[in-house]
Amino acid sequence: MVILKVTKDIILKNILKAFNWLKPVLKEFGIILLILFAEFFLIRIYEFFYLSNNFSFKFSFTLFELCGVYYDFLFIALISLIFFLPFTIFFKISQRLSRVVFYFINIILILIILILIDYLKYTSVPLDHAVFAYTLNELLYIAKESVDLTFWDFIRYLIAIVLGIFLAYIIFRKLIFNKIFIVSIIFIVCGVFLTKNLNPARRNFSNDIAFNLTINKLSYFSKNCANHLLGKSDINAVEFNQIVSKFQKVHSDIPFNNRKYPLEHTPDTTDILGSYFNLSKKSPNLVFIIMESLSSAFCGSNAYLGSFTPFIDSLIDKSLYWENFLSTSERTFNVIPSIFGSLPYGEKGFMNLIQNDFAVNHSTLIKWLNNNGYQTNFFYGGWTGFDNMEKFMNYQNIGFILKSFGNKYSKIEKDKNGVSWGYPDKKVYMRSFEILDSIQKTPRLDIYLTLSLHHPFRPPNNDYYRQQFLERLDEIGMNETQKKEAKNYSEIFSTVLYTDDALRYFLNQYKKREDYKNTIFVITGDHRIGSQNAKSKIDIYHVPFIIFSPMLKEPVRFSSVSSHANITPAFYPFLSKNFNFKMPEKAHWLGNQIDFEKKFRNTHIIPLMRTNREITDYISGDYLLSNGELFLLQDNLNLQLIENQDLLDSLKQDLANFVILNNYITQNNLLISDE
């Protein structure tokens, strides 16, 4: 008993000694953590008022910011767990050094959060591991072209840092209490037990704005980056063969014929598209106009934000028009491979797979037209190296890529940093006519990718289009509440009116050309513009799809669902049957033909890639799987959340199989076998 008592006394004495040794550390660390927590709270206030002008917040949205304080607490708890040991070492070496180092870290954290808030403001989505989807050159290009950082922005950052750190520092230095070391202990303990769920589940929020306000932006960014870097895994040949079997069973309507090349199949040669035209024997010009951010939200009869495309609306009434059409990704990187090749996505978008030292073998509509005597052209007003577009086009042996405008044309108005994304739409159209007149060759494939409808939304004659925007509000019969909401996006809608006007100019000029009567125009958007005011999780992919031509028999409107991945499979039989084109006998398409059913339905399976290059959205028949939630797909692309665990698990497995297959075949060049 005496030995036990002596041992107990020794243990308690050593614990007390260790605690007294740590107490100054815990006290100083507690002050830093309290200051950090106060800074995060002040940033919450700043964030709400800073973003409110962009997103039309209701005052009730402050509730989401207040809920976010809890997630700020969890993030600081995790920080305390990570940094306590390094802080202790620094503190014991030099108290002054420890303060300098960790207050510097403090400043860096605040600066990063402010930048992440700016990113949310400009893109409407919080930054995650999307940074890994771009090369360093592309990241620098995006930063230079997208972010309007002025002298006053740096002042704003400086003021936020000063108020956040030094004001909080002064307050807590005055309010120091004897047991402030308890603060450190609370944060560290919470860091051990509560930080498993650092971010709230997106499914618990009715809309993206609520989720984006609640999360701690730095925590969200950090966790996504960590998951991305640590989440890669390899599969063996047996596992891959099992996945191929399951994938091909799900896509039983596609006649696959090569297990080693899982997407390889015999193309469908049933021509449906041709029945809508009065065709001659002469091969038609094909003009694809892919418009930056052209969204069904503000284009066409179902434009719930109000239609700001009067010319396109009039064109729809003369065209084949699919009102429930989808892009295959949230951003431009996937639109060209999907439209012209129905290609898989790879890890970062298919165009990223075309490198100098390695390229995935594939075939596209561009190549086929080259092989059948077409002059092929790509007209873009920006940097053609972005998203690897130029390398992709060169792989297709495209005949011409627009790179030079000369002194005759001016770029889009420069932003506050003195930079511009490139040339406005009308200037690109004007320059293209000069090129076409100099080439004087038909038939042609002309591909236009526009960029005017992009941040910072500064069209030529900006004041004129601002006035047109105000007049348009009355023309489409908006009430005062709707007008007030629309005016929050006046820069965007003014630019929409410009892009619509530029397209009007293009087609009016084209009518003067001799080859107009034998030309087919395909018009679509590359993706929806941002996610602000999106009515549902599928709405971020909802774009118009229009086929217009003087050769059309009659205009037709289709309500069936299709996507960019279904365009090439429809043009393959159209060209081979009507013009005796020599076409490849095997294909590697993700999709089958466009659905020409007039009533609403979906017969396709459509994986969808997010901005961060994750594939978390998946459409199969009547259902959408989105971030682990299951929705019933209804008319006009409305969604109904449903509970069906068996179906949910089945679609999750189908999506997981596709992701593995998509990555494996692109990494190992197994898209199509040699001819």
DAKATA-V739820 format. One record per residue. N is the residue number from 1. PHI is phi as a letter, one per 30 degrees, with the letter a starting at -180 (999 if undefined). D_CENTER is the distance of its C-alpha to the mean C-alpha in Angstrom with 2 decimals. Layout:
n: (N;N)
phi: (PHI;PHI)
d_center: (D_CENTER;D_CENTER)
This chain:
n: (1;2;3;4;5;6;7;8;9;10;11;12;13;14;15;16;17;18;19;20;21;22;23;24;25;26;27;28;29;30;31;32;33;34;35;36;37;38;39;40;41;42;43;44;45;46;47;48;49;50;51;52;53;54;55;56;57;58;59;60;61;62;63;64;65;66;67;68;69;70;71;72;73;74;75;76;77;78;79;80;81;82;83;84;85;86;87;88;89;90;91;92;93;94;95;96;97;98;99;100;101;102;103;104;105;106;107;108;109;110;111;112;113;114;115;116;117;118;119;120;121;122;123;124;125;126;127;128;129;130;131;132;133;134;135;136;137;138;139;140;141;142;143;144;145;146;147;148;149;150;151;152;153;154;155;156;157;158;159;160;161;162;163;164;165;166;167;168;169;170;171;172;173;174;175;176;177;178;179;180;181;182;183;184;185;186;187;188;189;190;191;192;193;194;195;196;197;198;199;200;201;202;203;204;205;206;207;208;209;210;211;212;213;214;215;216;217;218;219;220;221;222;223;224;225;226;227;228;229;230;231;232;233;234;235;236;237;238;239;240;241;242;243;244;245;246;247;248;249;250;251;252;253;254;255;256;257;258;259;260;261;262;263;264;265;266;267;268;269;270;271;272;273;274;275;276;277;278;279;280;281;282;283;284;285;286;287;288;289;290;291;292;293;294;295;296;297;298;299;300;301;302;303;304;305;306;307;308;309;310;311;312;313;314;315;316;317;318;319;320;321;322;323;324;325;326;327;328;329;330;331;332;333;334;335;336;337;338;339;340;341;342;343;344;345;346;347;348;349;350;351;352;353;354;355;356;357;358;359;360;361;362;363;364;365;366;367;368;369;370;371;372;373;374;375;376;377;378;379;380;381;382;383;384;385;386;387;388;389;390;391;392;393;394;395;396;397;398;399;400;401;402;403;404;405;406;407;408;409;410;411;412;413;414;415;416;417;418;419;420;421;422;423;424;425;426;427;428;429;430;431;432;433;434;435;436;437;438;439;440;441;442;443;444;445;446;447;448;449;450;451;452;453;454;455;456;457;458;459;460;461;462;463;464;465;466;467;468;469;470;471;472;473;474;475;476;477;478;479;480;481;482;483;484;485;486;487;488;489;490;491;492;493;494;495;496;497;498;499;500;501;502;503;504;505;506;507;508;509;510;511;512;513;514;515;516;517;518;519;520;521;522;523;524;525;526;527;528;529;530;531;532;533;534;535;536;537;538;539;540;541;542;543;544;545;546;547;548;549;550;551;552;553;554;555;556;557;558;559;560;561;562;563;564;565;566;567;568;569;570;571;572;573;574;575;576;577;578;579;580;581;582;583;584;585;586;587;588;589;590;591;592;593;594;595;596;597;598;599;600;601;602;603;604;605;606;607;608;609;610;611;612;613;614;615;616;617;618;619;620;621;622;623;624;625;626;627;628;629;630;631;632;633;634;635;636;637;638;639;640;641;642;643;644;645;646;647;648;649;650;651;652;653;654;655;656;657;658;659;660;661;662;663;664;665;666;667;668;669;670;671;672;673;674;675)
phi: (999;d;d;d;d;d;d;d;d;d;d;d;d;d;d;d;d;d;d;d;d;d;e;d;d;d;d;d;d;d;d;d;d;d;d;d;d;d;d;d;d;d;d;e;d;e;e;d;d;d;d;d;d;d;c;h;d;d;d;d;d;d;e;d;d;d;d;d;e;d;d;d;e;d;d;d;d;d;e;d;d;d;c;d;d;e;d;d;d;d;d;d;d;a;d;d;d;d;d;d;d;d;d;d;e;e;d;d;d;d;d;d;d;d;d;d;d;d;d;d;d;d;c;i;b;d;d;b;d;e;e;d;d;c;d;d;d;d;d;d;d;d;d;d;d;c;c;d;c;c;e;d;d;d;d;d;d;d;d;d;d;d;d;d;c;d;d;d;d;d;d;d;d;d;c;d;c;e;c;d;d;d;e;d;d;d;d;d;d;d;d;d;c;c;c;d;c;d;b;d;d;d;d;d;c;d;a;d;d;e;d;d;d;d;d;d;d;d;d;d;d;d;d;d;d;d;d;d;d;c;c;d;b;c;b;c;d;d;d;d;d;d;d;e;d;d;d;d;d;d;c;d;d;c;d;d;b;a;d;d;c;d;c;d;a;d;d;d;c;d;d;c;e;d;d;c;b;c;c;c;d;d;d;d;d;c;c;c;c;c;c;e;i;d;c;d;d;b;b;j;d;c;d;d;d;j;d;c;b;e;d;d;e;d;d;e;d;c;b;d;b;c;d;b;c;b;d;c;a;d;b;d;e;c;d;d;d;d;d;c;b;h;d;d;c;i;d;b;j;d;d;d;d;c;c;d;c;a;b;d;d;a;b;b;e;d;d;d;d;e;d;c;i;d;d;c;b;b;c;b;c;c;d;d;d;d;h;i;d;d;d;d;d;d;d;d;i;d;d;b;b;d;b;b;c;i;d;d;c;c;d;e;e;d;d;d;c;i;b;b;d;l;c;d;e;d;d;d;d;d;d;d;d;d;d;d;d;d;d;h;b;b;d;b;c;c;c;c;b;d;b;d;d;b;e;c;h;b;d;e;h;e;d;d;d;d;d;d;d;d;d;d;e;d;d;c;i;d;d;d;d;d;d;d;d;d;d;d;c;e;d;d;d;d;d;e;d;d;d;d;d;d;d;e;e;e;d;d;d;d;d;d;d;d;d;e;d;c;b;c;c;c;b;a;c;d;a;d;d;i;b;d;i;d;d;a;d;c;d;d;c;d;b;d;b;b;c;b;a;d;d;d;d;a;d;b;c;c;c;d;d;b;b;e;d;c;d;e;e;d;d;e;d;e;d;d;d;c;b;h;d;d;b;d;d;b;b;b;d;d;c;c;d;e;d;c;d;d;d;d;a;b;c;c;c;b;d;b;c;d;e;d;i;d;c;c;c;a;c;b;i;d;b;b;c;b;h;i;c;c;b;d;d;c;e;i;h;d;c;b;d;b;c;a;d;d;d;e;d;d;d;d;d;d;d;d;d;d;e;d;d;e;d;d;d;d;d;c;h;c;d;a;d;d;d)
d_center: (70.36;71.18;68.93;66.03;66.58;66.71;63.52;61.74;62.96;61.76;58.27;58.03;59.40;56.80;53.96;55.28;55.65;52.07;50.83;52.90;51.47;47.89;48.56;48.09;44.81;43.60;44.79;42.94;39.79;40.00;40.18;37.05;35.12;36.40;35.43;31.90;31.71;33.08;30.52;27.63;29.36;29.75;26.10;25.33;27.54;26.06;22.45;23.47;25.26;22.86;19.85;22.11;22.34;18.63;18.09;21.65;22.58;25.69;28.20;27.93;24.51;26.64;27.31;23.83;24.42;27.82;26.50;24.19;27.42;28.16;25.00;25.92;29.33;28.03;26.02;29.18;31.19;29.17;29.61;33.31;33.60;32.02;33.88;37.25;38.93;37.89;38.91;42.25;42.96;42.21;44.24;47.24;47.14;46.83;45.95;45.10;42.84;40.99;40.37;39.19;36.77;35.22;35.08;33.28;30.75;30.62;29.78;27.00;25.42;25.62;24.23;21.14;20.64;21.09;18.47;15.97;17.03;16.51;12.91;12.45;14.46;12.56;8.91;10.08;8.56;10.83;10.48;11.03;11.71;8.67;11.72;13.22;10.76;12.37;16.07;18.11;18.63;14.99;14.53;17.70;16.69;13.52;15.80;18.57;16.88;14.66;16.86;20.16;22.41;25.98;29.27;28.95;25.65;27.55;30.37;28.08;26.91;30.57;31.82;29.33;30.43;34.08;34.01;31.98;34.15;37.56;38.03;37.12;39.31;42.26;41.97;41.94;44.62;46.83;46.06;46.56;48.50;50.56;48.39;45.04;44.74;43.95;40.52;39.67;40.98;38.99;35.67;36.47;37.63;34.54;32.47;34.33;34.17;31.28;28.21;27.18;24.81;23.39;20.52;20.95;19.72;16.84;19.03;21.64;19.80;19.91;16.76;13.78;15.77;18.65;16.81;15.13;18.65;20.47;18.89;20.22;17.31;19.11;20.01;16.52;15.30;18.52;18.63;15.20;16.21;19.60;18.54;16.41;19.42;22.02;20.57;21.15;24.16;26.16;27.88;31.25;32.44;33.89;30.73;28.75;31.38;31.20;27.45;28.01;30.72;28.63;25.68;28.14;29.96;26.92;26.44;30.18;29.95;28.91;32.00;30.96;33.75;32.94;32.26;31.61;28.82;27.19;25.23;28.21;29.96;32.18;30.38;31.20;33.57;34.02;33.39;32.27;30.50;33.75;35.72;34.05;35.39;38.80;38.47;40.91;41.59;39.87;36.35;33.88;31.52;27.89;25.59;21.84;20.11;16.31;15.53;12.68;11.02;14.06;13.72;16.45;16.44;18.56;19.84;22.65;25.17;22.85;20.92;21.20;20.23;22.96;22.98;22.73;23.05;26.83;27.16;24.41;25.95;29.29;27.96;26.63;30.24;31.40;28.82;27.51;24.63;22.31;21.29;19.23;17.01;13.53;10.86;10.20;6.45;3.49;4.23;7.97;8.83;9.83;11.51;14.79;15.59;14.99;17.04;19.78;20.13;18.54;17.75;16.50;13.39;15.23;13.94;11.48;11.30;14.73;15.38;15.48;18.45;20.61;22.51;26.06;27.52;25.71;24.07;23.42;25.85;24.43;25.37;23.69;24.92;25.13;27.59;29.61;30.13;31.18;33.66;35.04;35.91;32.94;32.06;28.31;26.48;23.04;22.70;19.99;20.75;18.79;18.98;19.06;18.63;14.98;12.88;16.47;16.92;20.60;21.51;19.97;21.93;25.02;24.93;25.30;28.28;26.96;29.82;28.37;25.39;25.58;25.83;28.67;29.23;32.40;33.81;33.99;30.39;28.64;25.06;22.95;24.63;24.09;22.55;24.66;24.27;25.63;22.63;20.92;17.91;20.50;22.54;22.13;21.91;25.64;26.68;24.68;26.42;29.74;29.45;28.56;31.80;33.76;32.39;33.10;36.58;37.27;36.22;38.04;37.09;36.19;34.65;31.22;27.57;25.73;21.95;20.50;17.01;17.08;15.53;17.58;15.18;13.27;14.20;17.12;18.01;21.49;22.89;26.40;29.11;26.94;29.92;30.66;27.24;27.36;30.67;29.36;26.69;29.53;31.61;28.88;28.75;32.38;32.05;29.66;31.84;29.73;31.78;31.98;29.51;26.87;27.72;27.34;23.84;22.86;24.41;21.95;19.45;22.22;20.58;17.62;20.06;22.55;20.14;19.37;23.16;23.43;21.03;22.99;26.20;25.26;24.69;28.06;29.63;28.28;29.68;32.87;33.49;32.77;35.44;37.99;37.38;39.72;37.04;35.22;37.13;35.92;32.20;29.32;26.24;22.88;20.40;16.87;13.51;10.65;8.27;9.08;9.53;7.90;9.07;12.56;15.34;13.43;16.46;15.17;12.63;12.56;12.36;8.60;9.37;12.75;13.87;17.51;19.29;22.62;25.37;28.12;31.36;35.00;35.84;34.33;37.06;35.55;32.32;30.81;28.11;26.44;24.99;24.18;20.64;19.32;16.21;15.53;17.00;20.25;21.03;22.73;24.80;26.16;27.06;28.78;31.74;31.79;32.55;34.72;36.86;37.40;37.75;38.95;36.16;36.50;33.43;32.59;34.14;31.30;27.55;24.60;22.29;19.89;20.80;24.05;25.02;23.60;25.39;28.01;29.13;29.57;29.36;26.34;25.67;23.24;24.75;21.68;19.88;16.14;13.93;10.21;7.69;4.92;2.77;6.53;7.85;9.69;11.02;12.12;12.15;15.08;17.14;20.79;23.31;23.70;21.39;17.84;17.27;14.46;14.61;18.29;19.22;20.83;20.73;22.98;21.44;23.63;24.48;22.07;19.23;20.64;20.29;23.16;22.89;25.59;27.51;28.42;28.40;29.60;26.96;24.22;25.59;25.89;22.31;21.17;23.48;22.31;18.67;20.03;22.17;19.45;17.38;20.68;21.68;18.47;18.85;22.63;23.17;20.83;22.33;25.81;25.67;26.61;24.74;27.89;31.52;33.53;35.11)
